[in-house]
Amino acid sequence: MAILAFTPAEKTNIKGSISLSGSPIKDVDVVLRKVPGNEIVTTVKTDEKGQYVISDFPAGKYELVIKDLAVTAEKNKAEGKISVGGEWLKKADVHFYNAENVQIAATLTDSRGNFQFEGLPAGHVSVVIQLGDINE
């Protein structure tokens, strides 16, 4: 799991993107939630480029959930990128869940905050990225 530490005076934001087989995914919910407990802090939508930005949230331990990607046989490769406070999120756990909330795949982000997984089964898939401690 990735652990990030920032000074309280530092304004932190989370920026990222999501696509399926190279096509940006627009208008999907991206949820920031505290862990443990899964308390939802905020929800944003991806734009037409599959990008999202979350800012102005309290210090804590978080995970990011990208909800309900419509995976098909032709579009079965999820790709994304994420940074926190302007730093690439490195070696963060990324989990993929089906509509029944059963984990179907997992990977890690690389040194530039990228992640991908090819061969996801068709259906609705959510992506959960462990962010660790932010602003603490």
C-alpha positions as CSV (number, residue, x, y, z in Angstrom):
1,M,0.0,0.0,0.0
2,A,1.2,3.5,-0.8
3,I,1.7,5.9,2.1
4,L,1.9,9.6,1.4
5,A,2.7,12.3,3.9
6,F,2.1,16.0,3.3
7,T,2.5,19.0,5.6
8,P,-0.9,20.5,6.7
9,A,-0.1,23.8,5.0
10,E,0.2,22.0,1.7
11,K,-2.9,22.1,-0.4
12,T,-3.5,18.6,-1.6
13,N,-5.5,17.4,-4.5
14,I,-6.0,14.1,-6.3
15,K,-5.9,14.1,-10.1
16,G,-6.3,11.2,-12.4
17,S,-7.8,9.6,-15.4
18,I,-9.5,6.4,-16.5
19,S,-10.1,4.7,-19.9
20,L,-11.1,1.4,-21.3
21,S,-9.0,0.0,-24.1
22,G,-7.7,3.6,-24.9
23,S,-11.1,5.3,-24.9
24,P,-11.6,7.9,-22.1
25,I,-14.6,7.1,-19.8
26,K,-16.7,10.2,-19.2
27,D,-19.4,10.8,-16.6
28,V,-18.5,8.0,-14.2
29,D,-18.5,8.6,-10.4
30,V,-15.2,8.9,-8.7
31,V,-15.7,8.6,-4.9
32,L,-13.2,9.6,-2.2
33,R,-13.9,7.6,1.0
34,K,-12.3,7.3,4.4
35,V,-11.0,4.0,5.5
36,P,-11.8,2.2,7.6
37,G,-15.6,2.8,7.6
38,N,-16.1,3.7,4.0
39,E,-17.5,7.2,4.9
40,I,-17.9,9.1,1.6
41,V,-16.1,12.4,1.7
42,T,-16.9,13.6,-1.8
43,T,-18.0,12.4,-5.3
44,V,-17.0,13.9,-8.6
45,K,-17.6,12.9,-12.2
46,T,-15.0,12.3,-14.9
47,D,-14.9,14.8,-17.8
48,E,-15.0,14.0,-21.5
49,K,-11.3,13.1,-21.4
50,G,-11.9,10.6,-18.5
51,Q,-10.2,13.0,-16.1
52,Y,-11.1,14.0,-12.5
53,V,-9.9,16.3,-9.8
54,I,-10.7,16.2,-6.1
55,S,-9.5,18.9,-3.7
56,D,-10.3,20.5,-0.4
57,F,-10.7,17.4,1.9
58,P,-9.6,16.8,5.5
59,A,-6.5,14.9,6.5
60,G,-7.1,11.1,6.8
61,K,-6.6,7.7,5.3
62,Y,-8.4,7.3,2.0
63,E,-9.3,5.1,-0.9
64,L,-10.6,6.2,-4.3
65,V,-13.4,4.3,-6.0
66,I,-14.1,4.7,-9.7
67,K,-17.6,3.3,-10.1
68,D,-19.4,1.2,-12.6
69,L,-17.2,1.0,-15.7
70,A,-19.0,-0.8,-18.6
71,V,-16.5,-3.4,-19.7
72,T,-17.3,-5.3,-22.9
73,A,-15.5,-8.1,-24.8
74,E,-14.0,-5.4,-27.1
75,K,-13.2,-2.9,-24.3
76,N,-11.7,-5.0,-21.5
77,K,-8.4,-3.2,-20.7
78,A,-8.8,-0.7,-17.9
79,E,-6.0,2.0,-17.8
80,G,-5.6,4.9,-15.4
81,K,-3.2,7.4,-13.9
82,I,-3.3,9.1,-10.5
83,S,-1.3,11.7,-8.6
84,V,-1.8,13.1,-5.1
85,G,-0.5,16.6,-4.2
86,G,1.4,16.8,-7.5
87,E,3.3,13.5,-6.8
88,W,2.7,10.3,-8.8
89,L,1.1,7.7,-6.6
90,K,3.7,4.9,-6.7
91,K,3.1,1.2,-5.8
92,A,-0.5,1.8,-4.7
93,D,-2.8,-1.2,-4.6
94,V,-5.5,-1.1,-7.3
95,H,-8.4,-3.6,-7.1
96,F,-11.1,-4.4,-9.6
97,Y,-14.6,-5.6,-8.4
98,N,-17.5,-6.9,-10.4
99,A,-21.2,-5.8,-9.8
100,E,-21.5,-8.3,-7.0
101,N,-18.6,-6.6,-5.2
102,V,-16.3,-9.6,-5.7
103,Q,-12.6,-8.8,-6.4
104,I,-11.8,-10.0,-10.0
105,A,-8.3,-8.5,-10.5
106,A,-5.5,-6.5,-8.8
107,T,-2.4,-4.6,-9.8
108,L,-0.1,-1.8,-8.5
109,T,0.5,1.6,-9.9
110,D,4.0,2.1,-11.4
111,S,6.5,4.9,-10.7
112,R,4.5,7.4,-12.7
113,G,1.1,6.6,-11.2
114,N,-0.1,4.5,-14.1
115,F,-2.1,1.3,-13.7
116,Q,-3.7,-1.1,-16.2
117,F,-5.3,-4.5,-16.3
118,E,-6.2,-6.3,-19.5
119,G,-8.7,-9.1,-19.8
120,L,-11.4,-7.9,-17.5
121,P,-14.7,-9.8,-17.8
122,A,-17.6,-8.1,-19.5
123,G,-20.0,-6.4,-17.1
124,H,-19.9,-3.5,-14.6
125,V,-16.6,-3.1,-12.9
126,S,-15.5,-0.7,-10.2
127,V,-11.8,0.2,-9.5
128,V,-10.6,0.8,-5.9
129,I,-7.3,2.5,-5.4
130,Q,-5.7,2.6,-1.9
131,L,-4.4,6.1,-1.3
132,G,-3.1,5.7,2.3
133,D,-2.6,8.6,4.7
134,I,-3.0,12.1,3.1
135,N,-2.3,15.4,4.8
136,E,-1.3,13.8,8.1
